[in-house]
Each structure stands twice: as C-alpha cells, then as structure tokens.
Amino acid sequence: MQHPTLTRRASLMATACATATTLFPPARLMAAPKPLRTGELVTGRKISIAAVGSGGRGKFDTGQVAGENIVALCDVDFERASETFNSFPDAKRFRDFREMLVEMDDQIDAVMVSTPDHMHFPAAMMAIEMGKHVLVQKPLTHTVAEARLLAEAARRHKVATQMANQGHSNEGTRLVKEWIAAGAIGEVREVHLWTNRPIWPQNIPLPQERMAPPPTLDWNRWLGVAPFRPYNEAYAPFKWRGWWEWGCGAMGDMGCHVMDASYWALELGAPVRVSANVDGGNEFSCPAGSEITYEFPARKGMPAVNVKWFDGTRQPPRPEALEADREMPKGGQIFYGSKGTIMAAGDYCESPRLIPESAMKEMVGPPKTLERVPDGHHGNWLRAIRGEIEASVSNFDYAEPLTEMALLGNVAIRSGVPFKWDSKTLRCDRPEAQAFIDKTYRVF
Ligand SMILES: NC(=O)c1ccc[n+]([C@@H]2O[C@H](COP(=O)([O-])OP(=O)(O)OC[C@H]3O[C@@H](n4cnc5c(N)ncnc54)[C@H](O)[C@@H]3O)[C@@H](O)[C@H]2O)c1
C-alpha cells in the first residue's frame, strides 16, 4: 500500500519502481516483479554486495565492506570508477543499475547506493522492491516524498537498511544524547547547527555553453530521472551538489550529519514551521548561504525548541560561553540549555564538550546508557543483514524523518516562503512550498 497522502507524481514514481514498467524502460531490463519479495538474512557465508556508484564515495563504501563478497559494480563512468573496479577484479561491471539488478538478481543480497542525490531513490527503490538490503548515502533521497516512500517500502519488504550518516555510529553522538537525557545542561530551547559548505560553486547562472561529455561518461544515464540537460563540466563529478536538479546544496551535503545528534538527543520528530533567509541562488543553482529556522513543539517532556541551521555566507553567532582565545569551529553544533551549553566542533559530532571548558571539567558522569557501535557504521549494517542485531543504527525508520527535516529546509529555500508543515499528511500550508515536496521524473 502506498502512502494515501502522497501526491500523484510521487505515487506514480513508486508504482513505476514497484511494477518496473513505465519509469525504467526498456521493459526487458526490468526485474520480473515477484509480489512482496522480502529481505533474507544471510548467515554462514559472506554477504554478496553490489554497488551503484562505484567511484567517488562509492570507493570508500565498497572499501568498508571489502571483507564481504563484492559481486557487481555499477558506474556510469568506468574511468571514474576504475580504482574501485581494480580493487575488486572479480566483480562484474555495469553501466546501468537496472541491468545489474536484473542480470545478477540471484547473486545479490545487498546493494549500496553512492550516486549523486537525485538517483538514490530510483536505485534504492528498485533494490528494495527486489528484496535486497540497502545502504544509501545521505541525504537518503532528493525529495521529502521519496524519503517517505522509501522508508515505507523498506518496512514492507523487511530489508536491513542504513543511511550513510556515519556520525550516528560515533561516540560523541551518544555522549550528547546521554548528557542531555541526564539533564547536564537543563532544558534545551535553542540549537545552532552550521557548516562551511558550500565548498563548490553555488549562486551561479545555468551554463549556456554546450560541452561534449568525457568519452567514458554515459551522460544520459548520469542524468537518469532528472530532466535532460546538455553536459557541462560545471555539473559533474562532485559539483552537482550545488544544482537543485541533482543535489541538495550545503544542506544535502552536511544536514544529515550535522543535524543528527540534535535530532536524536532531542527526539525532535517533525518541525511544525520552517522558514529560511538566503543569499542569492536561483531556480537551478543553490544559494551562496542560508539560515533556516525549524520550530519544534514541546514533546516527550521537553520544551518547544528552535533549531537554526547556517551555511555558506550565513554563520551562527559566537556563543558567550566560548572562551575568547578559542576559535569558532568551521562547522558544528551548539546546544543552548537552561543550565549550560554543549558545543561539538566538526561535522560528525566527534568530540562534544561543555563550554566553557571549566564546565566540562566540573561535569560528573553522566552514565553511559546507550549501546556503542563497535563494528563501525557499515559493519553495523552488515550485522543487521546477518540478523545479529534487530536493526542498524540509522535504519530508514530513523533516517527518513531526519532526512525529511533536512530537505524541508531546502523547501523553504526554494519556495521563498515560510510554511507550516504537517508531517502526517505531508502537506505544507503554502502551495509554493508544497510544489517542492516531490518532483516529476524523466524516463531514461
Ligand atoms: N557520508 C559521507 O560522508 C559522504 C561523503 C562524500 C559523499 N557522500 C555522498 O555520496 C554520494 C556520491 O557523492 P560523490 O561525491 O561520490 O559524487 P560523484 O560525482 O563522485 O559520483 C559518485 C560516483 O557515482 C557515479 N554515478 C553517477 N551517476 C550514476 C548512476 N546513475 N549510476 C551509477 N553510477 C553513477 C559517478 O560516475 C561516480 O563514480 C552523494 O550522495 C554524496 O552526498 C557522502
């Protein structure tokens, strides 16, 4: 059953993926859909893994699971993927993930998706519908509607899932949650999150010049479900982050990392109102900087809280509690409590401290109550596939609403209007904002 409140466009996308007919032609490439294929636990042998997107971050992701059986590697650019290909010479190589999944179906237990953001959903949805366990890079998807559909499909197909927000496996993320739960800084009513991204071009006009794609790059497949657009070196690799058609800007790059500890520790759930102030940007190119305010109501014994996000040209105010001789980190998180302040420098909540440092030195405890992740973020997913743990730490039941929060910030940026959000019905109170909750898809 699809989500009853999703718009027709997103529902069509899900149906297309599920039945594998209209969205991904030609039909001979598609998996013969078997009703409700569910993920099977893998025990007593290595896990057979396929990768979609093998260069770039895919190189790291495959390296993290190199002890398993890497059976298939897909990339639209064999040159960019060459190092990974060379690391796994026995893995079969593909340019199209649909061909790979259909041809290698019986030999694949699990799929990792490390493509640019706009292709996370199509590849992951197809894999899930085929009963494959999935690890998907962050942000989980390109739109809010996609995130919701993907999480629902994962539940339906009972597959082990993990979003690659690796900071969620860190000690620091657990410490913040334990300190806040123990009342170390009292009630938290304001959080500041920030990043030095974008570190790639944004706030630029759409290039008009036509360029030939590199001979090794299959540009049509790179574009995938996105509208057709002639190749330009301003788009790929890596720089797609700054273009709305494929990336999610600074928020997409860092939101699911930098927001993670506050999302978990404060049990934020869904914001009720989101607003943004931006510097520049246009219909295609993300802004030079943004400041986003998420308003969360009182919940689970905690007071209402405003979470503020800053990137690029917009940066947070320096906290009064930070000693004058200490530099403001380039990215991080600050939790303002009624009794104290936590600051975590860096992108992944590696080393949270109470500020000033004297407060940190005075803090006694709190007890470590949360389970740690000894096998790392990818290892944690592998353990879930083996049935050694019930679920991975950033499985889609967790990662979906976190991604939803991040992407709602982009909805505020792109629509230019503040809006109220109803997470249950996936509705904004402003049509300008609602227009960005999902999108249309190109048949490629
Ligand atoms: N978790 C992290 O810390 C982290 C770090 C870097 C990147 N990422 C994420 O990884 C993903 C990829 O980012 P990147 O910097 O590696 O990008 P990239 O431009 O290097 O692309 C990654 C690889 O995917 C290939 N590719 C592109 N489209 C494809 C398709 N349709 N099918 C198969 N292969 C395709 C590219 O050719 C390239 O080899 C993004 O979602 C990004 O957010 C996460």
The ligand as an ORCA input file, in Angstrom:
! r2SCAN-3c Opt
* xyz 0 1
  N      28.771     10.058      4.043
  C      29.687     10.927      3.667
  O      30.468     11.439      4.465
  C      29.810     11.270      2.199
  C      30.979     11.831      1.669
  C      31.019     12.117      0.304
  C      29.898     11.870     -0.490
  N      28.771     11.364      0.058
  C      27.570     11.078     -0.751
  O      27.909     10.120     -1.743
  C      27.143     10.339     -2.903
  C      28.089     10.467     -4.107
  O      28.887     11.619     -3.962
  P      30.287     11.741     -4.731
  O      30.982     12.932     -4.227
  O      30.982     10.443     -4.628
  O      29.781     12.034     -6.222
  P      30.485     11.691     -7.628
  O      30.086     12.755     -8.564
  O      31.915     11.388     -7.457
  O      29.689     10.367     -8.029
  C      29.923      9.142     -7.417
  C      30.058      8.045     -8.445
  O      28.749      7.696     -8.929
  C      28.817      7.544    -10.340
  N      27.452      7.743    -10.864
  C      26.799      8.902    -11.106
  N      25.550      8.648    -11.503
  C      25.400      7.301    -11.530
  C      24.326      6.440    -11.863
  N      23.139      6.895    -12.259
  N      24.525      5.102    -11.778
  C      25.740      4.606    -11.384
  N      26.790      5.386    -11.057
  C      26.621      6.716    -11.114
  C      29.843      8.575    -10.765
  O      30.353      8.298    -12.067
  C      30.880      8.433     -9.677
  O      31.810      7.405     -9.961
  C      26.299     11.586     -2.636
  O      25.020     11.221     -2.212
  C      27.038     12.282     -1.511
  O      26.199     13.050     -0.695
  C      28.712     11.066      1.380
*
